[in-house]
Amino acid sequence: MSSREKMKAAAEQVVGRTMKKTAHVMGNKTKQAKGAALEARGKARRLKEKGKDKFKR
């Protein structure tokens, strides 16, 4: 997993989690869903890169 992709995945997870929690406090369901989607996209990116690493070995 390249360090650039690893950082991108981690950033998406952190931003998504922060957005989700902030929206929950404010009561904004739309932003909360968008934050959850961003967090899920970061997790999926991380898993994709880990899978690519396994095949390289």
PDB file of N, H, CA, C and O in Angstrom:
ATOM      1  N   MET A   1       0.855  -1.172   0.000  1.00  0.00           N
ATOM      2  CA  MET A   1       0.000   0.000   0.000  1.00  0.00           C
ATOM      3  C   MET A   1       0.895   1.226   0.000  1.00  0.00           C
ATOM      4  O   MET A   1       1.717   1.404   0.899  1.00  0.00           O
ATOM      5  N   SER A   2       0.738   2.047  -0.983  1.00  0.00           N
ATOM      6  H   SER A   2       0.070   1.902  -1.713  1.00  0.00           H
ATOM      7  CA  SER A   2       1.554   3.244  -1.045  1.00  0.00           C
ATOM      8  C   SER A   2       1.177   4.179   0.110  1.00  0.00           C
ATOM      9  O   SER A   2       0.033   4.218   0.565  1.00  0.00           O
ATOM     10  N   SER A   3       2.159   4.907   0.549  1.00  0.00           N
ATOM     11  H   SER A   3       3.088   4.875   0.180  1.00  0.00           H
ATOM     12  CA  SER A   3       1.900   5.799   1.689  1.00  0.00           C
ATOM     13  C   SER A   3       0.897   6.886   1.322  1.00  0.00           C
ATOM     14  O   SER A   3       0.142   7.354   2.174  1.00  0.00           O
ATOM     15  N   ARG A   4       0.893   7.285   0.055  1.00  0.00           N
ATOM     16  H   ARG A   4       1.507   6.905  -0.636  1.00  0.00           H
ATOM     17  CA  ARG A   4      -0.049   8.320  -0.379  1.00  0.00           C
ATOM     18  C   ARG A   4      -1.493   7.818  -0.288  1.00  0.00           C
ATOM     19  O   ARG A   4      -2.373   8.527   0.201  1.00  0.00           O
ATOM     20  N   GLU A   5      -1.726   6.607  -0.755  1.00  0.00           N
ATOM     21  H   GLU A   5      -1.012   6.031  -1.152  1.00  0.00           H
ATOM     22  CA  GLU A   5      -3.069   6.038  -0.694  1.00  0.00           C
ATOM     23  C   GLU A   5      -3.488   5.755   0.749  1.00  0.00           C
ATOM     24  O   GLU A   5      -4.657   5.899   1.105  1.00  0.00           O
ATOM     25  N   LYS A   6      -2.529   5.356   1.566  1.00  0.00           N
ATOM     26  H   LYS A   6      -1.579   5.239   1.277  1.00  0.00           H
ATOM     27  CA  LYS A   6      -2.808   5.103   2.982  1.00  0.00           C
ATOM     28  C   LYS A   6      -3.249   6.386   3.679  1.00  0.00           C
ATOM     29  O   LYS A   6      -4.188   6.377   4.475  1.00  0.00           O
ATOM     30  N   MET A   7      -2.571   7.481   3.377  1.00  0.00           N
ATOM     31  H   MET A   7      -1.808   7.488   2.731  1.00  0.00           H
ATOM     32  CA  MET A   7      -2.929   8.764   3.971  1.00  0.00           C
ATOM     33  C   MET A   7      -4.302   9.235   3.478  1.00  0.00           C
ATOM     34  O   MET A   7      -5.087   9.796   4.243  1.00  0.00           O
ATOM     35  N   LYS A   8      -4.577   9.003   2.208  1.00  0.00           N
ATOM     36  H   LYS A   8      -3.940   8.547   1.587  1.00  0.00           H
ATOM     37  CA  LYS A   8      -5.855   9.407   1.633  1.00  0.00           C
ATOM     38  C   LYS A   8      -7.000   8.653   2.311  1.00  0.00           C
ATOM     39  O   LYS A   8      -8.029   9.242   2.641  1.00  0.00           O
ATOM     40  N   ALA A   9      -6.816   7.351   2.517  1.00  0.00           N
ATOM     41  H   ALA A   9      -5.980   6.872   2.249  1.00  0.00           H
ATOM     42  CA  ALA A   9      -7.840   6.533   3.163  1.00  0.00           C
ATOM     43  C   ALA A   9      -8.056   6.981   4.611  1.00  0.00           C
ATOM     44  O   ALA A   9      -9.192   7.099   5.070  1.00  0.00           O
ATOM     45  N   ALA A  10      -6.968   7.224   5.315  1.00  0.00           N
ATOM     46  H   ALA A  10      -6.045   7.128   4.943  1.00  0.00           H
ATOM     47  CA  ALA A  10      -7.075   7.656   6.714  1.00  0.00           C
ATOM     48  C   ALA A  10      -7.753   9.018   6.811  1.00  0.00           C
ATOM     49  O   ALA A  10      -8.568   9.246   7.705  1.00  0.00           O
ATOM     50  N   ALA A  11      -7.419   9.917   5.899  1.00  0.00           N
ATOM     51  H   ALA A  11      -6.757   9.732   5.173  1.00  0.00           H
ATOM     52  CA  ALA A  11      -8.016  11.252   5.916  1.00  0.00           C
ATOM     53  C   ALA A  11      -9.513  11.178   5.659  1.00  0.00           C
ATOM     54  O   ALA A  11     -10.293  11.868   6.317  1.00  0.00           O
ATOM     55  N   GLU A  12      -9.922  10.341   4.700  1.00  0.00           N
ATOM     56  H   GLU A  12      -9.289   9.781   4.165  1.00  0.00           H
ATOM     57  CA  GLU A  12     -11.353  10.195   4.416  1.00  0.00           C
ATOM     58  C   GLU A  12     -12.098   9.656   5.625  1.00  0.00           C
ATOM     59  O   GLU A  12     -13.207  10.097   5.926  1.00  0.00           O
ATOM     60  N   GLN A  13     -11.491   8.707   6.312  1.00  0.00           N
ATOM     61  H   GLN A  13     -10.590   8.349   6.067  1.00  0.00           H
ATOM     62  CA  GLN A  13     -12.140   8.143   7.496  1.00  0.00           C
ATOM     63  C   GLN A  13     -12.290   9.191   8.586  1.00  0.00           C
ATOM     64  O   GLN A  13     -13.354   9.301   9.196  1.00  0.00           O
ATOM     65  N   VAL A  14     -11.244   9.956   8.835  1.00  0.00           N
ATOM     66  H   VAL A  14     -10.381   9.866   8.339  1.00  0.00           H
ATOM     67  CA  VAL A  14     -11.283  10.957   9.905  1.00  0.00           C
ATOM     68  C   VAL A  14     -12.281  12.068   9.570  1.00  0.00           C
ATOM     69  O   VAL A  14     -13.081  12.468  10.417  1.00  0.00           O
ATOM     70  N   VAL A  15     -12.229  12.559   8.339  1.00  0.00           N
ATOM     71  H   VAL A  15     -11.580  12.235   7.651  1.00  0.00           H
ATOM     72  CA  VAL A  15     -13.144  13.628   7.938  1.00  0.00           C
ATOM     73  C   VAL A  15     -14.585  13.140   7.990  1.00  0.00           C
ATOM     74  O   VAL A  15     -15.470  13.852   8.465  1.00  0.00           O
ATOM     75  N   GLY A  16     -14.818  11.927   7.501  1.00  0.00           N
ATOM     76  H   GLY A  16     -14.099  11.349   7.115  1.00  0.00           H
ATOM     77  CA  GLY A  16     -16.168  11.371   7.524  1.00  0.00           C
ATOM     78  C   GLY A  16     -16.699  11.180   8.930  1.00  0.00           C
ATOM     79  O   GLY A  16     -17.855  11.494   9.215  1.00  0.00           O
ATOM     80  N   ARG A  17     -15.855  10.667   9.803  1.00  0.00           N
ATOM     81  H   ARG A  17     -14.916  10.412   9.571  1.00  0.00           H
ATOM     82  CA  ARG A  17     -16.264  10.451  11.189  1.00  0.00           C
ATOM     83  C   ARG A  17     -16.571  11.782  11.875  1.00  0.00           C
ATOM     84  O   ARG A  17     -17.561  11.899  12.598  1.00  0.00           O
ATOM     85  N   THR A  18     -15.720  12.784  11.647  1.00  0.00           N
ATOM     86  H   THR A  18     -14.916  12.690  11.060  1.00  0.00           H
ATOM     87  CA  THR A  18     -15.918  14.107  12.238  1.00  0.00           C
ATOM     88  C   THR A  18     -17.199  14.750  11.716  1.00  0.00           C
ATOM     89  O   THR A  18     -17.978  15.320  12.480  1.00  0.00           O
ATOM     90  N   MET A  19     -17.403  14.651  10.405  1.00  0.00           N
ATOM     91  H   MET A  19     -16.769  14.188   9.785  1.00  0.00           H
ATOM     92  CA  MET A  19     -18.604  15.235   9.795  1.00  0.00           C
ATOM     93  C   MET A  19     -19.861  14.562  10.336  1.00  0.00           C
ATOM     94  O   MET A  19     -20.860  15.224  10.615  1.00  0.00           O
ATOM     95  N   LYS A  20     -19.801  13.248  10.480  1.00  0.00           N
ATOM     96  H   LYS A  20     -18.990  12.709  10.254  1.00  0.00           H
ATOM     97  CA  LYS A  20     -20.954  12.491  10.981  1.00  0.00           C
ATOM     98  C   LYS A  20     -21.302  12.892  12.410  1.00  0.00           C
ATOM     99  O   LYS A  20     -22.470  13.109  12.733  1.00  0.00           O
ATOM    100  N   LYS A  21     -20.291  12.988  13.258  1.00  0.00           N
ATOM    101  H   LYS A  21     -19.342  12.811  12.995  1.00  0.00           H
ATOM    102  CA  LYS A  21     -20.543  13.332  14.660  1.00  0.00           C
ATOM    103  C   LYS A  21     -21.011  14.775  14.824  1.00  0.00           C
ATOM    104  O   LYS A  21     -21.891  15.057  15.636  1.00  0.00           O
ATOM    105  N   THR A  22     -20.424  15.682  14.056  1.00  0.00           N
ATOM    106  H   THR A  22     -19.709  15.453  13.395  1.00  0.00           H
ATOM    107  CA  THR A  22     -20.829  17.084  14.122  1.00  0.00           C
ATOM    108  C   THR A  22     -22.273  17.252  13.666  1.00  0.00           C
ATOM    109  O   THR A  22     -23.050  17.973  14.291  1.00  0.00           O
ATOM    110  N   ALA A  23     -22.625  16.580  12.570  1.00  0.00           N
ATOM    111  H   ALA A  23     -21.994  15.995  12.062  1.00  0.00           H
ATOM    112  CA  ALA A  23     -23.990  16.668  12.049  1.00  0.00           C
ATOM    113  C   ALA A  23     -24.987  16.051  13.026  1.00  0.00           C
ATOM    114  O   ALA A  23     -26.117  16.526  13.147  1.00  0.00           O
ATOM    115  N   HIS A  24     -24.573  15.001  13.718  1.00  0.00           N
ATOM    116  H   HIS A  24     -23.656  14.615  13.621  1.00  0.00           H
ATOM    117  CA  HIS A  24     -25.451  14.368  14.697  1.00  0.00           C
ATOM    118  C   HIS A  24     -25.777  15.341  15.826  1.00  0.00           C
ATOM    119  O   HIS A  24     -26.921  15.431  16.270  1.00  0.00           O
ATOM    120  N   VAL A  25     -24.766  16.063  16.280  1.00  0.00           N
ATOM    121  H   VAL A  25     -23.837  15.990  15.919  1.00  0.00           H
ATOM    122  CA  VAL A  25     -24.968  17.039  17.352  1.00  0.00           C
ATOM    123  C   VAL A  25     -25.889  18.164  16.886  1.00  0.00           C
ATOM    124  O   VAL A  25     -26.737  18.638  17.642  1.00  0.00           O
ATOM    125  N   MET A  26     -25.713  18.588  15.627  1.00  0.00           N
ATOM    126  H   MET A  26     -25.024  18.203  15.013  1.00  0.00           H
ATOM    127  CA  MET A  26     -26.530  19.679  15.081  1.00  0.00           C
ATOM    128  C   MET A  26     -27.907  19.212  14.651  1.00  0.00           C
ATOM    129  O   MET A  26     -28.795  20.037  14.439  1.00  0.00           O
ATOM    130  N   GLY A  27     -28.104  17.913  14.518  1.00  0.00           N
ATOM    131  H   GLY A  27     -27.382  17.242  14.690  1.00  0.00           H
ATOM    132  CA  GLY A  27     -29.396  17.375  14.114  1.00  0.00           C
ATOM    133  C   GLY A  27     -29.618  17.385  12.613  1.00  0.00           C
ATOM    134  O   GLY A  27     -30.763  17.351  12.164  1.00  0.00           O
ATOM    135  N   ASN A  28     -28.557  17.430  11.832  1.00  0.00           N
ATOM    136  H   ASN A  28     -27.627  17.458  12.197  1.00  0.00           H
ATOM    137  CA  ASN A  28     -28.650  17.469  10.377  1.00  0.00           C
ATOM    138  C   ASN A  28     -28.471  16.054   9.821  1.00  0.00           C
ATOM    139  O   ASN A  28     -27.350  15.552   9.741  1.00  0.00           O
ATOM    140  N   LYS A  29     -29.562  15.427   9.445  1.00  0.00           N
ATOM    141  H   LYS A  29     -30.472  15.835   9.510  1.00  0.00           H
ATOM    142  CA  LYS A  29     -29.534  14.035   8.986  1.00  0.00           C
ATOM    143  C   LYS A  29     -28.813  13.880   7.643  1.00  0.00           C
ATOM    144  O   LYS A  29     -28.140  12.874   7.416  1.00  0.00           O
ATOM    145  N   THR A  30     -28.950  14.870   6.751  1.00  0.00           N
ATOM    146  H   THR A  30     -29.497  15.687   6.935  1.00  0.00           H
ATOM    147  CA  THR A  30     -28.327  14.768   5.433  1.00  0.00           C
ATOM    148  C   THR A  30     -26.809  14.762   5.543  1.00  0.00           C
ATOM    149  O   THR A  30     -26.140  13.917   4.947  1.00  0.00           O
ATOM    150  N   LYS A  31     -26.271  15.700   6.301  1.00  0.00           N
ATOM    151  H   LYS A  31     -26.814  16.386   6.786  1.00  0.00           H
ATOM    152  CA  LYS A  31     -24.814  15.757   6.476  1.00  0.00           C
ATOM    153  C   LYS A  31     -24.311  14.548   7.239  1.00  0.00           C
ATOM    154  O   LYS A  31     -23.195  14.085   7.003  1.00  0.00           O
ATOM    155  N   GLN A  32     -25.111  14.036   8.142  1.00  0.00           N
ATOM    156  H   GLN A  32     -26.018  14.412   8.334  1.00  0.00           H
ATOM    157  CA  GLN A  32     -24.732  12.849   8.897  1.00  0.00           C
ATOM    158  C   GLN A  32     -24.586  11.662   7.950  1.00  0.00           C
ATOM    159  O   GLN A  32     -23.646  10.878   8.076  1.00  0.00           O
ATOM    160  N   ALA A  33     -25.497  11.529   7.018  1.00  0.00           N
ATOM    161  H   ALA A  33     -26.261  12.165   6.915  1.00  0.00           H
ATOM    162  CA  ALA A  33     -25.419  10.439   6.043  1.00  0.00           C
ATOM    163  C   ALA A  33     -24.222  10.615   5.116  1.00  0.00           C
ATOM    164  O   ALA A  33     -23.555   9.639   4.770  1.00  0.00           O
ATOM    165  N   LYS A  34     -23.947  11.850   4.713  1.00  0.00           N
ATOM    166  H   LYS A  34     -24.488  12.643   4.994  1.00  0.00           H
ATOM    167  CA  LYS A  34     -22.793  12.107   3.857  1.00  0.00           C
ATOM    168  C   LYS A  34     -21.489  11.786   4.583  1.00  0.00           C
ATOM    169  O   LYS A  34     -20.554  11.259   3.980  1.00  0.00           O
ATOM    170  N   GLY A  35     -21.426  12.097   5.860  1.00  0.00           N
ATOM    171  H   GLY A  35     -22.185  12.524   6.350  1.00  0.00           H
ATOM    172  CA  GLY A  35     -20.244  11.778   6.656  1.00  0.00           C
ATOM    173  C   GLY A  35     -20.047  10.279   6.784  1.00  0.00           C
ATOM    174  O   GLY A  35     -18.924   9.781   6.697  1.00  0.00           O
ATOM    175  N   ALA A  36     -21.143   9.563   6.991  1.00  0.00           N
ATOM    176  H   ALA A  36     -22.055   9.967   7.062  1.00  0.00           H
ATOM    177  CA  ALA A  36     -21.058   8.108   7.089  1.00  0.00           C
ATOM    178  C   ALA A  36     -20.597   7.507   5.760  1.00  0.00           C
ATOM    179  O   ALA A  36     -19.822   6.551   5.744  1.00  0.00           O
ATOM    180  N   ALA A  37     -21.074   8.068   4.648  1.00  0.00           N
ATOM    181  H   ALA A  37     -21.703   8.845   4.661  1.00  0.00           H
ATOM    182  CA  ALA A  37     -20.670   7.577   3.330  1.00  0.00           C
ATOM    183  C   ALA A  37     -19.187   7.841   3.083  1.00  0.00           C
ATOM    184  O   ALA A  37     -18.491   6.997   2.518  1.00  0.00           O
ATOM    185  N   LEU A  38     -18.706   9.000   3.499  1.00  0.00           N
ATOM    186  H   LEU A  38     -19.271   9.685   3.957  1.00  0.00           H
ATOM    187  CA  LEU A  38     -17.295   9.332   3.321  1.00  0.00           C
ATOM    188  C   LEU A  38     -16.414   8.412   4.163  1.00  0.00           C
ATOM    189  O   LEU A  38     -15.359   7.963   3.714  1.00  0.00           O
ATOM    190  N   GLU A  39     -16.854   8.143   5.370  1.00  0.00           N
ATOM    191  H   GLU A  39     -17.711   8.507   5.735  1.00  0.00           H
ATOM    192  CA  GLU A  39     -16.107   7.231   6.241  1.00  0.00           C
ATOM    193  C   GLU A  39     -16.069   5.831   5.641  1.00  0.00           C
ATOM    194  O   GLU A  39     -15.028   5.174   5.673  1.00  0.00           O
ATOM    195  N   ALA A  40     -17.180   5.372   5.101  1.00  0.00           N
ATOM    196  H   ALA A  40     -18.025   5.906   5.076  1.00  0.00           H
ATOM    197  CA  ALA A  40     -17.238   4.048   4.480  1.00  0.00           C
ATOM    198  C   ALA A  40     -16.340   3.989   3.247  1.00  0.00           C
ATOM    199  O   ALA A  40     -15.703   2.967   2.989  1.00  0.00           O
ATOM    200  N   ARG A  41     -16.288   5.083   2.486  1.00  0.00           N
ATOM    201  H   ARG A  41     -16.805   5.913   2.695  1.00  0.00           H
ATOM    202  CA  ARG A  41     -15.430   5.122   1.302  1.00  0.00           C
ATOM    203  C   ARG A  41     -13.961   5.019   1.710  1.00  0.00           C
ATOM    204  O   ARG A  41     -13.172   4.367   1.025  1.00  0.00           O
ATOM    205  N   GLY A  42     -13.593   5.654   2.813  1.00  0.00           N
ATOM    206  H   GLY A  42     -14.234   6.184   3.369  1.00  0.00           H
ATOM    207  CA  GLY A  42     -12.222   5.560   3.313  1.00  0.00           C
ATOM    208  C   GLY A  42     -11.879   4.144   3.748  1.00  0.00           C
ATOM    209  O   GLY A  42     -10.778   3.656   3.493  1.00  0.00           O
ATOM    210  N   LYS A  43     -12.820   3.493   4.402  1.00  0.00           N
ATOM    211  H   LYS A  43     -13.714   3.889   4.610  1.00  0.00           H
ATOM    212  CA  LYS A  43     -12.596   2.106   4.825  1.00  0.00           C
ATOM    213  C   LYS A  43     -12.464   1.187   3.623  1.00  0.00           C
ATOM    214  O   LYS A  43     -11.616   0.295   3.603  1.00  0.00           O
ATOM    215  N   ALA A  44     -13.308   1.408   2.617  1.00  0.00           N
ATOM    216  H   ALA A  44     -13.998   2.132   2.633  1.00  0.00           H
ATOM    217  CA  ALA A  44     -13.251   0.586   1.407  1.00  0.00           C
ATOM    218  C   ALA A  44     -11.924   0.790   0.675  1.00  0.00           C
ATOM    219  O   ALA A  44     -11.337  -0.166   0.168  1.00  0.00           O
ATOM    220  N   ARG A  45     -11.458   2.025   0.622  1.00  0.00           N
ATOM    221  H   ARG A  45     -11.935   2.802   1.034  1.00  0.00           H
ATOM    222  CA  ARG A  45     -10.176   2.315  -0.032  1.00  0.00           C
ATOM    223  C   ARG A  45      -9.038   1.599   0.692  1.00  0.00           C
ATOM    224  O   ARG A  45      -8.139   1.044   0.059  1.00  0.00           O
ATOM    225  N   ARG A  46      -9.087   1.618   2.029  1.00  0.00           N
ATOM    226  H   ARG A  46      -9.817   2.069   2.543  1.00  0.00           H
ATOM    227  CA  ARG A  46      -8.039   0.951   2.812  1.00  0.00           C
ATOM    228  C   ARG A  46      -8.047  -0.551   2.558  1.00  0.00           C
ATOM    229  O   ARG A  46      -6.990  -1.158   2.389  1.00  0.00           O
ATOM    230  N   LEU A  47      -9.233  -1.154   2.529  1.00  0.00           N
ATOM    231  H   LEU A  47     -10.093  -0.661   2.666  1.00  0.00           H
ATOM    232  CA  LEU A  47      -9.330  -2.589   2.286  1.00  0.00           C
ATOM    233  C   LEU A  47      -8.867  -2.947   0.875  1.00  0.00           C
ATOM    234  O   LEU A  47      -8.236  -3.986   0.676  1.00  0.00           O
ATOM    235  N   LYS A  48      -9.174  -2.102  -0.098  1.00  0.00           N
ATOM    236  H   LYS A  48      -9.686  -1.259   0.064  1.00  0.00           H
ATOM    237  CA  LYS A  48      -8.746  -2.337  -1.477  1.00  0.00           C
ATOM    238  C   LYS A  48      -7.221  -2.351  -1.554  1.00  0.00           C
ATOM    239  O   LYS A  48      -6.633  -3.222  -2.194  1.00  0.00           O
ATOM    240  N   GLU A  49      -6.597  -1.395  -0.908  1.00  0.00           N
ATOM    241  H   GLU A  49      -7.074  -0.687  -0.388  1.00  0.00           H
ATOM    242  CA  GLU A  49      -5.138  -1.317  -0.942  1.00  0.00           C
ATOM    243  C   GLU A  49      -4.495  -2.486  -0.202  1.00  0.00           C
ATOM    244  O   GLU A  49      -3.455  -2.990  -0.626  1.00  0.00           O
ATOM    245  N   LYS A  50      -5.096  -2.912   0.883  1.00  0.00           N
ATOM    246  H   LYS A  50      -5.940  -2.502   1.228  1.00  0.00           H
ATOM    247  CA  LYS A  50      -4.563  -4.072   1.598  1.00  0.00           C
ATOM    248  C   LYS A  50      -4.659  -5.325   0.742  1.00  0.00           C
ATOM    249  O   LYS A  50      -3.753  -6.159   0.749  1.00  0.00           O
ATOM    250  N   GLY A  51      -5.762  -5.458   0.001  1.00  0.00           N
ATOM    251  H   GLY A  51      -6.497  -4.781  -0.004  1.00  0.00           H
ATOM    252  CA  GLY A  51      -5.931  -6.595  -0.902  1.00  0.00           C
ATOM    253  C   GLY A  51      -4.887  -6.583  -2.004  1.00  0.00           C
ATOM    254  O   GLY A  51      -4.364  -7.636  -2.370  1.00  0.00           O
ATOM    255  N   LYS A  52      -4.574  -5.406  -2.541  1.00  0.00           N
ATOM    256  H   LYS A  52      -4.999  -4.551  -2.244  1.00  0.00           H
ATOM    257  CA  LYS A  52      -3.561  -5.295  -3.578  1.00  0.00           C
ATOM    258  C   LYS A  52      -2.196  -5.699  -3.026  1.00  0.00           C
ATOM    259  O   LYS A  52      -1.402  -6.324  -3.730  1.00  0.00           O
ATOM    260  N   ASP A  53      -1.921  -5.347  -1.777  1.00  0.00           N
ATOM    261  H   ASP A  53      -2.565  -4.839  -1.206  1.00  0.00           H
ATOM    262  CA  ASP A  53      -0.654  -5.714  -1.155  1.00  0.00           C
ATOM    263  C   ASP A  53      -0.528  -7.228  -0.993  1.00  0.00           C
ATOM    264  O   ASP A  53       0.553  -7.789  -1.175  1.00  0.00           O
ATOM    265  N   LYS A  54      -1.610  -7.871  -0.657  1.00  0.00           N
ATOM    266  H   LYS A  54      -2.488  -7.416  -0.509  1.00  0.00           H
ATOM    267  CA  LYS A  54      -1.569  -9.325  -0.455  1.00  0.00           C
ATOM    268  C   LYS A  54      -1.217 -10.045  -1.750  1.00  0.00           C
ATOM    269  O   LYS A  54      -0.491 -11.039  -1.728  1.00  0.00           O
ATOM    270  N   PHE A  55      -1.727  -9.551  -2.884  1.00  0.00           N
ATOM    271  H   PHE A  55      -2.316  -8.743  -2.902  1.00  0.00           H
ATOM    272  CA  PHE A  55      -1.429 -10.191  -4.159  1.00  0.00           C
ATOM    273  C   PHE A  55      -0.019  -9.926  -4.635  1.00  0.00           C
ATOM    274  O   PHE A  55       0.508 -10.691  -5.443  1.00  0.00           O
ATOM    275  N   LYS A  56       0.607  -8.865  -4.160  1.00  0.00           N
ATOM    276  H   LYS A  56       0.179  -8.243  -3.504  1.00  0.00           H
ATOM    277  CA  LYS A  56       1.961  -8.555  -4.566  1.00  0.00           C
ATOM    278  C   LYS A  56       2.978  -9.503  -3.926  1.00  0.00           C
ATOM    279  O   LYS A  56       4.075  -9.688  -4.453  1.00  0.00           O
ATOM    280  N   ARG A  57       2.621 -10.083  -2.823  1.00  0.00           N
ATOM    281  H   ARG A  57       1.730  -9.932  -2.395  1.00  0.00           H
ATOM    282  CA  ARG A  57       3.572 -10.944  -2.104  1.00  0.00           C
ATOM    283  C   ARG A  57       3.659 -12.299  -2.689  1.00  0.00           C
ATOM    284  O   ARG A  57       4.414 -13.137  -2.197  1.00  0.00           O
TER     285      ARG A  57
END
